[in-house]
């Protein structure tokens, strides 16, 4: 991701915070620039537009709000077209395959005025209504959405830039968060939260700098994390996306070359040595890699970005070291879709 790209990415920053230093101005259709400095009222959630039923297994590749989130068959490769599209960004899925999307306020996209987090059934078809919706954005309990994560049970974790709000699996409408977690970095000083992931035991993983803090399922308020993964042996550098697998192992992408994915054992703590590092020379020419997802069979899906374009690299469950991917999905070009780097599989 080049810092000259005129986009406000939600997933991360260029190298570290992945939004810091990048322009927050985007040309309008008239060639002028718009500075959305004054938040506008959030509109009703947009309608869901898919066109066909979602089917398993699928891979969902997010956008930053300037184009629809794309849904591909998990076996697609090359320039295969998406078979469905979703209105929204920051896609996430729960253990039942329900799809969670951040709806946005046009014309600025998800990075500026999100309006709601909408939940759709895994078999949703064109015109289907969401099964629940949480209002977010200006005027709501959560006014800002940096990123979000979803537990297998459907709890929604929302990073508002100061802490993490946790909504119950049945929350809808104006329901308040059941918990609000802030990372105590020492001396009752909150640490700014970054990218998040949630494992099957509802442990919450939160990035900051070159550290990953772990919070338990009952943590609330300003708390010291139960574990912090950090140190020279971790090989953490330029952190991108995160996810966990069915065993609770943690996967973290590195945006610095050589791009790749680190896997840590469930329960990793301190200066832990990763179980493996997975990379491929075919990824090294990209600006960086962002999102990562692991399916039920252990296949690893990695989202690489190059300007407005990119690709999804799929690695075998036992891949390790520098190796070739099983396949690469580049999508249809032209046009290139404007990805935010998030990716989900179900």
C-alpha beads as a LAMMPS data file, in Angstrom:
LAMMPS data file: protein, C-alpha beads

346 atoms
345 bonds

1 atom types
1 bond types

-500.0 500.0 xlo xhi
-500.0 500.0 ylo yhi
-500.0 500.0 zlo zhi

Masses

1 110.0

Atoms # bond

1 1 1 0.000 0.000 0.000
2 1 1 1.596 3.266 -1.070
3 1 1 1.058 6.225 1.240
4 1 1 0.280 8.319 -1.828
5 1 1 -2.909 6.356 -2.459
6 1 1 -5.841 8.770 -1.907
7 1 1 -7.709 6.451 0.400
8 1 1 -8.482 6.094 4.047
9 1 1 -8.014 2.405 4.750
10 1 1 -9.843 0.963 7.711
11 1 1 -7.870 -2.192 8.189
12 1 1 -4.479 -0.693 8.868
13 1 1 -1.954 2.015 8.139
14 1 1 0.912 2.190 5.685
15 1 1 3.261 -0.348 7.318
16 1 1 1.957 0.016 10.899
17 1 1 -1.232 1.926 11.483
18 1 1 -2.069 1.768 7.743
19 1 1 -4.149 4.927 7.718
20 1 1 -1.680 7.311 9.325
21 1 1 -0.002 9.515 6.753
22 1 1 -2.353 8.630 3.924
23 1 1 -4.569 11.292 2.397
24 1 1 -8.082 11.626 3.784
25 1 1 -9.239 13.535 0.727
26 1 1 -10.764 11.823 -2.265
27 1 1 -11.505 13.404 -5.654
28 1 1 -15.186 13.761 -6.435
29 1 1 -16.667 13.062 -9.833
30 1 1 -16.181 16.749 -10.734
31 1 1 -12.469 16.628 -10.049
32 1 1 -12.683 18.663 -6.857
33 1 1 -11.746 17.379 -3.417
34 1 1 -14.049 16.844 -0.498
35 1 1 -12.963 17.174 3.104
36 1 1 -15.584 15.444 5.246
37 1 1 -14.620 17.290 8.415
38 1 1 -18.179 17.781 9.647
39 1 1 -19.981 14.476 10.335
40 1 1 -23.375 14.136 8.716
41 1 1 -26.384 12.346 10.243
42 1 1 -26.293 8.607 9.634
43 1 1 -28.898 7.448 7.084
44 1 1 -30.910 4.225 7.303
45 1 1 -28.904 1.094 6.436
46 1 1 -28.682 0.469 2.668
47 1 1 -30.494 -2.458 1.130
48 1 1 -28.657 -5.747 0.721
49 1 1 -27.756 -6.530 -2.861
50 1 1 -26.361 -9.942 -3.665
51 1 1 -28.219 -11.244 -6.693
52 1 1 -27.617 -14.924 -5.944
53 1 1 -27.519 -17.112 -2.858
54 1 1 -24.228 -17.200 -1.017
55 1 1 -22.770 -20.686 -0.982
56 1 1 -20.059 -22.430 1.005
57 1 1 -17.145 -22.410 0.762
58 1 1 -16.663 -18.771 -0.242
59 1 1 -14.054 -16.081 0.229
60 1 1 -15.222 -12.505 0.850
61 1 1 -12.853 -9.690 -0.108
62 1 1 -13.669 -6.283 1.380
63 1 1 -13.591 -2.820 -0.158
64 1 1 -13.192 0.569 1.481
65 1 1 -16.688 1.654 0.503
66 1 1 -16.010 2.955 -3.012
67 1 1 -17.119 -0.316 -4.544
68 1 1 -19.013 -3.410 -3.409
69 1 1 -17.398 -6.120 -1.322
70 1 1 -16.764 -9.079 -3.614
71 1 1 -17.657 -12.729 -2.988
72 1 1 -15.781 -15.506 -4.794
73 1 1 -15.958 -19.268 -4.704
74 1 1 -13.176 -20.520 -2.469
75 1 1 -11.817 -22.602 -5.357
76 1 1 -11.595 -19.643 -7.779
77 1 1 -8.252 -18.624 -9.228
78 1 1 -6.817 -16.348 -11.880
79 1 1 -9.173 -13.640 -13.116
80 1 1 -12.367 -15.434 -12.135
81 1 1 -15.200 -12.935 -11.606
82 1 1 -16.972 -12.648 -8.249
83 1 1 -20.284 -14.507 -8.170
84 1 1 -21.878 -12.027 -5.758
85 1 1 -21.357 -8.581 -4.289
86 1 1 -22.293 -7.086 -0.933
87 1 1 -22.965 -3.457 -0.062
88 1 1 -20.629 -2.611 2.789
89 1 1 -17.084 -3.207 3.950
90 1 1 -14.981 -4.870 6.679
91 1 1 -16.588 -8.293 6.098
92 1 1 -16.609 -10.776 8.971
93 1 1 -18.386 -14.086 9.550
94 1 1 -19.486 -15.981 12.654
95 1 1 -19.515 -19.710 13.310
96 1 1 -22.859 -20.125 11.555
97 1 1 -21.668 -18.407 8.388
98 1 1 -23.678 -15.235 8.961
99 1 1 -22.055 -12.272 7.214
100 1 1 -21.342 -8.995 9.048
101 1 1 -20.781 -5.794 7.077
102 1 1 -20.191 -2.172 7.966
103 1 1 -22.737 -0.121 6.020
104 1 1 -21.601 3.314 4.949
105 1 1 -22.818 6.840 4.332
106 1 1 -22.285 7.852 0.711
107 1 1 -20.469 9.667 -0.757
108 1 1 -17.574 9.263 1.641
109 1 1 -17.361 5.513 2.205
110 1 1 -16.799 3.400 5.298
111 1 1 -13.766 5.331 6.419
112 1 1 -15.772 8.454 7.122
113 1 1 -19.417 8.023 8.080
114 1 1 -20.395 4.430 8.879
115 1 1 -24.109 4.094 9.587
116 1 1 -24.640 0.542 10.832
117 1 1 -23.266 -2.954 11.231
118 1 1 -25.674 -5.233 9.386
119 1 1 -25.901 -9.004 9.764
120 1 1 -27.130 -11.214 6.933
121 1 1 -27.766 -14.971 6.843
122 1 1 -25.216 -17.130 5.068
123 1 1 -27.783 -18.097 2.426
124 1 1 -28.877 -14.509 1.768
125 1 1 -30.174 -13.711 -1.698
126 1 1 -30.669 -10.464 -3.565
127 1 1 -33.145 -8.203 -1.806
128 1 1 -32.950 -10.131 1.471
129 1 1 -33.330 -8.156 4.673
130 1 1 -30.657 -8.215 7.329
131 1 1 -31.492 -10.296 10.383
132 1 1 -30.194 -7.637 12.759
133 1 1 -28.530 -4.258 12.633
134 1 1 -26.524 -2.090 15.027
135 1 1 -26.442 1.669 14.350
136 1 1 -22.965 3.186 14.535
137 1 1 -21.431 6.464 13.454
138 1 1 -22.222 10.077 14.399
139 1 1 -25.065 10.389 16.887
140 1 1 -24.906 6.750 18.034
141 1 1 -23.372 4.964 21.026
142 1 1 -20.353 4.056 18.882
143 1 1 -19.533 7.165 16.857
144 1 1 -16.416 5.867 15.131
145 1 1 -15.500 2.445 13.739
146 1 1 -11.821 1.732 13.114
147 1 1 -12.312 -2.006 12.583
148 1 1 -14.391 -4.863 13.910
149 1 1 -14.223 -8.575 14.682
150 1 1 -16.876 -11.220 15.317
151 1 1 -16.764 -14.230 17.641
152 1 1 -18.003 -17.672 16.532
153 1 1 -21.134 -17.084 18.660
154 1 1 -21.866 -13.760 16.965
155 1 1 -20.586 -11.250 19.523
156 1 1 -19.449 -8.094 17.737
157 1 1 -16.223 -6.370 18.819
158 1 1 -15.950 -2.762 17.606
159 1 1 -12.756 -0.703 17.862
160 1 1 -13.720 2.977 18.164
161 1 1 -10.138 4.239 18.314
162 1 1 -10.063 4.464 22.118
163 1 1 -11.239 1.046 23.231
164 1 1 -13.209 -2.003 22.156
165 1 1 -16.988 -2.155 22.583
166 1 1 -18.448 -5.663 22.803
167 1 1 -22.048 -6.253 21.714
168 1 1 -23.947 -9.428 22.566
169 1 1 -24.828 -11.985 19.911
170 1 1 -28.454 -10.819 20.035
171 1 1 -27.801 -7.053 20.162
172 1 1 -29.796 -4.931 17.764
173 1 1 -31.149 -1.422 17.412
174 1 1 -29.906 0.893 20.141
175 1 1 -28.684 -1.868 22.498
176 1 1 -25.660 -0.763 24.494
177 1 1 -22.397 -2.730 24.553
178 1 1 -22.223 -5.366 27.293
179 1 1 -18.548 -4.566 27.820
180 1 1 -16.052 -1.854 26.919
181 1 1 -12.385 -2.839 27.076
182 1 1 -9.405 -0.505 27.270
183 1 1 -5.811 -1.708 27.315
184 1 1 -3.982 -0.418 30.400
185 1 1 -0.454 0.203 29.204
186 1 1 0.727 1.096 32.708
187 1 1 -0.171 3.831 35.152
188 1 1 -3.836 3.668 34.125
189 1 1 -2.879 4.965 30.683
190 1 1 -5.025 3.530 27.862
191 1 1 -3.229 2.170 24.802
192 1 1 -4.695 2.950 21.386
193 1 1 -6.136 -0.313 20.008
194 1 1 -5.342 -1.546 16.521
195 1 1 -6.439 -4.513 14.422
196 1 1 -8.362 -7.213 16.309
197 1 1 -9.140 -10.926 16.188
198 1 1 -11.297 -13.193 18.372
199 1 1 -10.746 -16.914 18.962
200 1 1 -13.241 -19.684 19.689
201 1 1 -12.980 -19.092 23.445
202 1 1 -13.808 -15.376 23.050
203 1 1 -10.264 -14.272 23.812
204 1 1 -9.681 -10.894 22.170
205 1 1 -6.370 -10.145 20.410
206 1 1 -5.510 -6.468 19.911
207 1 1 -2.518 -4.978 18.091
208 1 1 -0.510 -1.940 19.133
209 1 1 2.867 -1.186 17.626
210 1 1 4.818 -4.446 17.586
211 1 1 2.795 -5.989 20.400
212 1 1 -0.367 -8.087 20.514
213 1 1 -2.368 -8.012 23.751
214 1 1 -4.799 -10.758 24.730
215 1 1 -7.919 -10.084 26.816
216 1 1 -10.127 -12.729 28.414
217 1 1 -13.852 -13.234 27.743
218 1 1 -14.855 -11.458 30.967
219 1 1 -12.502 -8.479 30.796
220 1 1 -14.079 -5.029 30.924
221 1 1 -13.008 -1.482 31.731
222 1 1 -9.386 -0.339 31.843
223 1 1 -7.533 -3.615 32.327
224 1 1 -4.061 -5.082 31.988
225 1 1 -4.098 -7.820 29.322
226 1 1 -3.665 -11.400 30.485
227 1 1 -0.966 -11.939 27.869
228 1 1 1.170 -9.757 25.590
229 1 1 3.018 -11.243 22.623
230 1 1 6.082 -9.072 22.032
231 1 1 9.845 -9.343 21.634
232 1 1 12.601 -10.006 19.116
233 1 1 11.909 -13.736 18.831
234 1 1 8.305 -13.120 17.745
235 1 1 9.523 -11.643 14.409
236 1 1 6.596 -9.190 14.577
237 1 1 7.239 -6.244 12.230
238 1 1 4.851 -4.054 10.259
239 1 1 1.721 -5.837 11.447
240 1 1 -1.231 -6.198 9.093
241 1 1 -4.271 -8.426 9.553
242 1 1 -4.941 -11.121 12.153
243 1 1 -7.145 -14.171 12.511
244 1 1 -7.373 -17.380 14.527
245 1 1 -8.097 -20.965 13.505
246 1 1 -10.270 -23.665 15.082
247 1 1 -7.413 -24.680 17.419
248 1 1 -6.957 -21.125 18.684
249 1 1 -3.673 -20.543 16.870
250 1 1 -3.042 -16.923 15.885
251 1 1 -2.080 -15.783 12.357
252 1 1 -0.544 -12.352 11.719
253 1 1 0.457 -10.826 8.380
254 1 1 3.625 -8.773 7.968
255 1 1 3.402 -5.765 5.654
256 1 1 7.176 -5.354 5.389
257 1 1 9.156 -7.383 2.873
258 1 1 9.534 -10.292 2.797
259 1 1 5.750 -10.293 3.113
260 1 1 4.327 -13.324 4.847
261 1 1 2.216 -14.806 7.622
262 1 1 3.351 -15.766 11.123
263 1 1 1.495 -18.458 13.070
264 1 1 1.623 -18.554 16.880
265 1 1 0.454 -21.397 19.090
266 1 1 -2.711 -20.986 21.133
267 1 1 -1.707 -19.480 24.467
268 1 1 1.454 -17.847 23.085
269 1 1 2.830 -15.242 25.471
270 1 1 5.790 -12.912 25.823
271 1 1 8.720 -13.312 23.434
272 1 1 7.167 -16.382 21.819
273 1 1 8.739 -18.053 18.807
274 1 1 6.206 -18.516 15.979
275 1 1 5.300 -22.010 14.856
276 1 1 5.998 -21.102 11.239
277 1 1 6.372 -18.318 8.699
278 1 1 4.636 -18.718 5.326
279 1 1 5.642 -16.612 2.344
280 1 1 6.069 -16.680 -1.419
281 1 1 8.331 -14.656 -3.743
282 1 1 5.260 -13.971 -5.877
283 1 1 3.938 -11.775 -3.031
284 1 1 7.093 -9.731 -2.598
285 1 1 6.401 -7.400 -5.533
286 1 1 3.162 -6.219 -3.922
287 1 1 3.014 -3.082 -1.780
288 1 1 2.087 -5.167 1.233
289 1 1 -0.163 -7.894 2.520
290 1 1 -3.075 -7.135 4.772
291 1 1 -5.958 -9.465 5.541
292 1 1 -5.621 -13.141 6.420
293 1 1 -8.218 -15.866 6.906
294 1 1 -8.097 -19.605 7.617
295 1 1 -10.869 -21.963 6.540
296 1 1 -12.153 -25.072 8.308
297 1 1 -9.649 -27.290 6.469
298 1 1 -6.692 -25.105 7.447
299 1 1 -6.104 -23.412 4.081
300 1 1 -4.587 -19.947 4.536
301 1 1 -5.952 -17.028 2.480
302 1 1 -3.737 -13.931 2.287
303 1 1 -4.772 -10.596 0.785
304 1 1 -1.993 -8.724 -1.042
305 1 1 -2.427 -5.124 -2.205
306 1 1 -0.878 -3.174 -5.068
307 1 1 -2.311 0.315 -5.309
308 1 1 -6.012 -0.079 -6.027
309 1 1 -5.581 -3.689 -7.092
310 1 1 -4.344 -6.866 -5.509
311 1 1 -4.726 -10.606 -5.231
312 1 1 -5.626 -13.398 -2.826
313 1 1 -2.936 -16.046 -2.265
314 1 1 -4.126 -19.436 -1.029
315 1 1 -1.603 -21.639 0.810
316 1 1 -1.844 -25.284 1.834
317 1 1 -2.683 -26.076 5.445
318 1 1 0.832 -27.463 6.007
319 1 1 2.691 -24.765 4.048
320 1 1 5.825 -23.447 5.710
321 1 1 8.743 -21.230 4.791
322 1 1 9.104 -19.838 1.296
323 1 1 6.751 -21.805 -0.907
324 1 1 4.395 -21.519 -3.852
325 1 1 0.705 -20.928 -3.154
326 1 1 -1.842 -23.490 -4.275
327 1 1 -3.534 -20.800 -6.343
328 1 1 -3.818 -17.043 -6.746
329 1 1 -7.068 -15.155 -7.240
330 1 1 -6.539 -11.802 -8.942
331 1 1 -10.168 -10.995 -9.721
332 1 1 -11.273 -9.318 -12.927
333 1 1 -8.948 -6.657 -14.305
334 1 1 -9.920 -4.156 -15.496
335 1 1 -11.512 -2.849 -13.408
336 1 1 -9.499 -3.213 -10.240
337 1 1 -11.603 -3.176 -7.127
338 1 1 -10.675 -0.772 -4.351
339 1 1 -9.924 -3.178 -1.505
340 1 1 -9.609 -2.304 2.181
341 1 1 -7.526 -5.407 2.805
342 1 1 -10.071 -7.326 4.864
343 1 1 -10.902 -10.894 3.947
344 1 1 -13.162 -13.584 5.395
345 1 1 -13.972 -17.187 4.514
346 1 1 -16.961 -19.350 5.336

Bonds

1 1 1 2
2 1 2 3
3 1 3 4
4 1 4 5
5 1 5 6
6 1 6 7
7 1 7 8
8 1 8 9
9 1 9 10
10 1 10 11
11 1 11 12
12 1 12 13
13 1 13 14
14 1 14 15
15 1 15 16
16 1 16 17
17 1 17 18
18 1 18 19
19 1 19 20
20 1 20 21
21 1 21 22
22 1 22 23
23 1 23 24
24 1 24 25
25 1 25 26
26 1 26 27
27 1 27 28
28 1 28 29
29 1 29 30
30 1 30 31
31 1 31 32
32 1 32 33
33 1 33 34
34 1 34 35
35 1 35 36
36 1 36 37
37 1 37 38
38 1 38 39
39 1 39 40
40 1 40 41
41 1 41 42
42 1 42 43
43 1 43 44
44 1 44 45
45 1 45 46
46 1 46 47
47 1 47 48
48 1 48 49
49 1 49 50
50 1 50 51
51 1 51 52
52 1 52 53
53 1 53 54
54 1 54 55
55 1 55 56
56 1 56 57
57 1 57 58
58 1 58 59
59 1 59 60
60 1 60 61
61 1 61 62
62 1 62 63
63 1 63 64
64 1 64 65
65 1 65 66
66 1 66 67
67 1 67 68
68 1 68 69
69 1 69 70
70 1 70 71
71 1 71 72
72 1 72 73
73 1 73 74
74 1 74 75
75 1 75 76
76 1 76 77
77 1 77 78
78 1 78 79
79 1 79 80
80 1 80 81
81 1 81 82
82 1 82 83
83 1 83 84
84 1 84 85
85 1 85 86
86 1 86 87
87 1 87 88
88 1 88 89
89 1 89 90
90 1 90 91
91 1 91 92
92 1 92 93
93 1 93 94
94 1 94 95
95 1 95 96
96 1 96 97
97 1 97 98
98 1 98 99
99 1 99 100
100 1 100 101
101 1 101 102
102 1 102 103
103 1 103 104
104 1 104 105
105 1 105 106
106 1 106 107
107 1 107 108
108 1 108 109
109 1 109 110
110 1 110 111
111 1 111 112
112 1 112 113
113 1 113 114
114 1 114 115
115 1 115 116
116 1 116 117
117 1 117 118
118 1 118 119
119 1 119 120
120 1 120 121
121 1 121 122
122 1 122 123
123 1 123 124
124 1 124 125
125 1 125 126
126 1 126 127
127 1 127 128
128 1 128 129
129 1 129 130
130 1 130 131
131 1 131 132
132 1 132 133
133 1 133 134
134 1 134 135
135 1 135 136
136 1 136 137
137 1 137 138
138 1 138 139
139 1 139 140
140 1 140 141
141 1 141 142
142 1 142 143
143 1 143 144
144 1 144 145
145 1 145 146
146 1 146 147
147 1 147 148
148 1 148 149
149 1 149 150
150 1 150 151
151 1 151 152
152 1 152 153
153 1 153 154
154 1 154 155
155 1 155 156
156 1 156 157
157 1 157 158
158 1 158 159
159 1 159 160
160 1 160 161
161 1 161 162
162 1 162 163
163 1 163 164
164 1 164 165
165 1 165 166
166 1 166 167
167 1 167 168
168 1 168 169
169 1 169 170
170 1 170 171
171 1 171 172
172 1 172 173
173 1 173 174
174 1 174 175
175 1 175 176
176 1 176 177
177 1 177 178
178 1 178 179
179 1 179 180
180 1 180 181
181 1 181 182
182 1 182 183
183 1 183 184
184 1 184 185
185 1 185 186
186 1 186 187
187 1 187 188
188 1 188 189
189 1 189 190
190 1 190 191
191 1 191 192
192 1 192 193
193 1 193 194
194 1 194 195
195 1 195 196
196 1 196 197
197 1 197 198
198 1 198 199
199 1 199 200
200 1 200 201
201 1 201 202
202 1 202 203
203 1 203 204
204 1 204 205
205 1 205 206
206 1 206 207
207 1 207 208
208 1 208 209
209 1 209 210
210 1 210 211
211 1 211 212
212 1 212 213
213 1 213 214
214 1 214 215
215 1 215 216
216 1 216 217
217 1 217 218
218 1 218 219
219 1 219 220
220 1 220 221
221 1 221 222
222 1 222 223
223 1 223 224
224 1 224 225
225 1 225 226
226 1 226 227
227 1 227 228
228 1 228 229
229 1 229 230
230 1 230 231
231 1 231 232
232 1 232 233
233 1 233 234
234 1 234 235
235 1 235 236
236 1 236 237
237 1 237 238
238 1 238 239
239 1 239 240
240 1 240 241
241 1 241 242
242 1 242 243
243 1 243 244
244 1 244 245
245 1 245 246
246 1 246 247
247 1 247 248
248 1 248 249
249 1 249 250
250 1 250 251
251 1 251 252
252 1 252 253
253 1 253 254
254 1 254 255
255 1 255 256
256 1 256 257
257 1 257 258
258 1 258 259
259 1 259 260
260 1 260 261
261 1 261 262
262 1 262 263
263 1 263 264
264 1 264 265
265 1 265 266
266 1 266 267
267 1 267 268
268 1 268 269
269 1 269 270
270 1 270 271
271 1 271 272
272 1 272 273
273 1 273 274
274 1 274 275
275 1 275 276
276 1 276 277
277 1 277 278
278 1 278 279
279 1 279 280
280 1 280 281
281 1 281 282
282 1 282 283
283 1 283 284
284 1 284 285
285 1 285 286
286 1 286 287
287 1 287 288
288 1 288 289
289 1 289 290
290 1 290 291
291 1 291 292
292 1 292 293
293 1 293 294
294 1 294 295
295 1 295 296
296 1 296 297
297 1 297 298
298 1 298 299
299 1 299 300
300 1 300 301
301 1 301 302
302 1 302 303
303 1 303 304
304 1 304 305
305 1 305 306
306 1 306 307
307 1 307 308
308 1 308 309
309 1 309 310
310 1 310 311
311 1 311 312
312 1 312 313
313 1 313 314
314 1 314 315
315 1 315 316
316 1 316 317
317 1 317 318
318 1 318 319
319 1 319 320
320 1 320 321
321 1 321 322
322 1 322 323
323 1 323 324
324 1 324 325
325 1 325 326
326 1 326 327
327 1 327 328
328 1 328 329
329 1 329 330
330 1 330 331
331 1 331 332
332 1 332 333
333 1 333 334
334 1 334 335
335 1 335 336
336 1 336 337
337 1 337 338
338 1 338 339
339 1 339 340
340 1 340 341
341 1 341 342
342 1 342 343
343 1 343 344
344 1 344 345
345 1 345 346
